[in-house]
Amino acid sequence: MHLSNAERWTTLCKRQIDIIDKLSEKFPERKDNLHELTEGWRHLQHQVEVGERPIVHHEIK
């Protein structure tokens, strides 16, 4: 399923990744947790770019 606003979603994902990367620099003690968030946004971005239906998997730890 192609999203009609896929380009906008891709931009949103890139912004979120940038914000989280900056937070990681400011708070190095949270780097591992923030990395997990970044990977989630990268995965969502990839799904949107290849035209897949975005599915977010939430893992409870």
LUMVEX-33571 format. One line per field, with one value per residue (C-alpha): residue number from 1; residue in three letters; x, y, z. Coordinates in Angstrom, 2 decimals. Example, Ala and Ser with C-alpha at 12.3 -4.5 7.8 and 13.67 -1.06 7.14 Angstrom:
2
marnu 1|2
gugu ALA|SER
xx 12.30|13.67
yy -4.50|-1.06
zz 7.80|7.14
This chain:
61
marnu 1|2|3|4|5|6|7|8|9|10|11|12|13|14|15|16|17|18|19|20|21|22|23|24|25|26|27|28|29|30|31|32|33|34|35|36|37|38|39|40|41|42|43|44|45|46|47|48|49|50|51|52|53|54|55|56|57|58|59|60|61
gugu MET|HIS|LEU|SER|ASN|ALA|GLU|ARG|TRP|THR|THR|LEU|CYS|LYS|ARG|GLN|ILE|ASP|ILE|ILE|ASP|LYS|LEU|SER|GLU|LYS|PHE|PRO|GLU|ARG|LYS|ASP|ASN|LEU|HIS|GLU|LEU|THR|GLU|GLY|TRP|ARG|HIS|LEU|GLN|HIS|GLN|VAL|GLU|VAL|GLY|GLU|ARG|PRO|ILE|VAL|HIS|HIS|GLU|ILE|LYS
xx 0.00|1.55|0.90|-0.42|1.74|4.81|7.17|5.90|6.33|9.89|10.66|9.13|11.24|14.43|13.63|12.97|16.25|18.14|16.51|17.28|20.89|21.31|19.80|22.26|25.12|23.72|22.92|25.56|24.30|21.05|22.80|21.72|18.07|18.08|19.73|16.75|14.40|16.48|16.37|12.60|12.31|14.76|12.67|9.47|11.20|12.31|8.79|7.34|10.04|9.55|5.77|5.07|2.25|3.88|3.63|5.17|6.11|6.18|8.30|7.71|10.83
yy 0.00|3.25|6.18|9.22|11.35|9.08|11.97|13.82|10.71|10.29|13.90|13.36|10.24|12.08|14.90|12.49|10.68|13.99|15.06|11.76|11.84|15.30|14.09|11.21|13.70|15.73|12.70|10.03|7.95|7.40|6.57|2.91|3.69|6.53|4.27|1.91|4.81|5.86|2.34|2.30|5.54|4.23|1.08|3.11|5.33|2.29|0.83|4.06|4.49|1.01|1.32|-1.17|-0.70|0.78|-1.57|-0.64|-3.52|-2.66|-4.88|-4.71|-5.28
zz 0.00|-1.08|1.25|-0.55|1.75|1.73|0.98|4.04|6.20|4.94|5.89|9.32|9.88|8.88|11.29|14.14|13.45|13.48|16.75|18.44|17.21|18.75|22.01|21.98|21.79|24.70|26.84|26.16|29.09|27.13|23.86|23.78|24.42|21.92|19.35|19.63|18.92|15.93|14.50|14.85|12.86|10.25|9.88|9.48|6.92|4.94|4.97|3.64|0.97|-0.48|-0.45|2.32|4.74|7.83|10.77|14.08|16.33|20.00|22.17|25.90|27.94
